[in-house]
Amino acid sequence: MTLKDKRILLIIAGGIAAYKSLDLIRRLRERGAVVIPVMTRAAEEFVTQLAVGALAAHKVHTDLFSREDEIDVGHIRLARDCDLVLVAPATADLMGKMANGLANDLASTILLATDRPVLMAPAMNPKMWSNLAVSRNASQLLSDGVRCIGPMRGEMAEGGEAGTGRMAEPLEIVAEVEKLLDTASKPLAGRKAIVTSGPTHEPIDPVRYIANRSSGTQGHAIAAALARAGADVTLVSGPVTLADPAGVKVIHIERAEEMRDAVLAELPADIAVMVAAVADWRVASASGEKIKKSADGSVPILQFAENPDILKTVGHHEKRPKLVIGFAAETNDIETNARAKLDRKGADLIVANDVSPETGIMGGKRNTVTIVSRDGIERWPEMSKDDVAQKLVAVIAEKLLG
Ligand code: CTP
């Protein structure tokens, strides 16, 4: 009952995805939430008040000018007497009103009057979603602090068309609601996790170093998701520009050898997720002084030494965590390479991702991964790095707790 007694004001706008809102109501109520439904006029073209009211076991509010409702609760109280306002589906029309502060019906008036967090789950035709006006409104809403889940890629409910526009699935929306209200169950409470993230910097001399394009976005998201699931998390991070995730112990390092030392000092642990893009080589003897240009035009020749493989060390360590997860950044033969890596590094799971330049994954916000274990492989669709983190934590909890 992760949402026990949480009051969710659910605004259903007029789109075909409104049929999924019926299931959403059930899922929210299964978790103990009280669902207060508000329907727009257009929503009633897709689902009936009777169905919505019956599933919610609550009066359905529809009318801004209902004398009875205004005496009873009033739209201002309705807007505030809840823990969260959830708009699902959020149509292009309602998003347009929200972004521009219009209020000509009950739903839009509530959205102006509320002082509660607002989560929207957009759903519309892919062409509409990519329309410039809709994009503008969506970015405006995000910068106004409205949270957003989806839309997802896939087939549209009306069939025949695919693209980004599908409403997130009810369970994905529920997970986001739990995250926002911080009521998600804590399956990893009492478990310790070590996560590595970001690049390493290998010095050439005091001012120069060798690095790679890793931003740390995926590793940091995994550390944050593990912490939300209740784990006691240590994040060993190379140099990144990201903020330290909330509720996580962060050890900042620069070089691969420092990363290895920090990771080993944190053992024993239950879970290790090695996401860092560790430099495979360091300069064998980094200069203690800045290397100067020589007068005769000769250039320095760098000799490299192999860095410790941290994942492999942890995977074969006497204090090996129960679950060891590695990442495989590949540009070709992704699955074959990931399988080989599984054995070589002593990992239970390899998260393989295609980092060919055209994917924009390195440094980007989205990721397409394949999970490779001894039980087989599972391809996940493209999603945000936060969603990859959340899904991976669900896999970790299942593997660890059975
Ligand atoms: N890794 C590590 N220490 C290293 C190199 C890699 O812990 N010195 C970890 C990464 O964090 C990642 C996994 O190993 O979880 C895969 O790294 P990758 O660089 O893709 O594989 P390599 O072992 O370097 O193999 P190759 O470069 O041949 O693909």
Residues whose N, C-alpha, C, O or C-beta is under 5 A from the ligand:
A	BS01	CTP	M274 V275 A276 A277 V278 A279 D280 N307 P308 D309 I310 L311 I325 G326 F327 A328 A329
